Amino acid sequence: MKVLRSIIYSLCLATIFVCDLEAKEWRGLVPLSSTREDVTRVLGKSPDANHIRAKYSLVTEDVYIVFASRENHVDDCVKQLPLDTVLQIQITPKIELDLADLRLDERRLKKFDPSDPQGIGYEAYVDEEEGIIARTYNNKVDEIVYIAAGKDQHLCSTYYQNPKVFVQMIVDFFCPTILVTEPEDKPEEGSRVTFSVSIAGDPNMKPTFNWTLSAGIIIDGRGTHTITVDTKGLGGQSIKATIEIGGMDESCPNKASGEVQVARRRGNAHRVRGIP
């Protein structure tokens, strides 16, 4: 009986087939259980495949499947798995999905920020027990990754030791450019002048505007991208308008200034006539 149990256990490890694997399945495909042959049976022949992965573009999602191989750069434990075993399944939805649409067990989900830099709108949720990771951007699902179930990850522990890396998002981050535009002509005392700010480089940013002046009074536009300033009594002085932008990454410069010189008001010319 012990010999029989040993044989069954060995066969289970050797084939990495069903044998009590409980990973979350996608269309019947299960990491560490399914093979390339299973993938082809379910999805057909991939139009873009090589010996380590296969890509599919379906109506509602793009699919990227990674297989066990003998490449030099892969983890040693991957090389010990049966060739062409499914390691992970990445799904990129083409339709709008909320996290609730995935019907995950919220009690088991662990939340983390998968982006670098952090705090730019990405969130991720991992269920290590079932082996599924969902990443969202601005609260909409933008990637789902199926990996081995937690109890089976020891079969290739170095590959699955940090599930967070499967949805990591490294962003080439460039700080937005802030430009303040001031009047081109020298305004006359008592006139109204306009300062405007433009921000380029981050279409998803929701900025706030805080203007300060070295002189003068903001009479319109406070808290917006354009302000109007009264120059009454400022002849011969300059007005420096400084904008501080909120909602930007803390590592980025968020201030810019514009300056204008106010001309003195020209008085009416009077001819002085002498008395004969």
Secondary structure, DSSP 8 states (H G I E B T S, - for coil): -HHHHHHHHHHHHHHT-STT-----BTTB-TTT-BHHHHHHHH-S-SEE-SSEEEEE-SSEEEEEEE----TTS-HHHHHS-TTBEEEEEEEESS---GGGG---GGG-EEE--EESSSSSEEEEEETTTTEEEEEETTEEEEEEE---GGGGGGGHHHHS-GGGGG-EE------EEEEE--SS--BTTSEEEEEEEEES-TT---EEEEEESSSEEEE-TTSSEEEEE-TT-TT-EEEEEEEEESS-TTS--EEEEEEE-B-------------
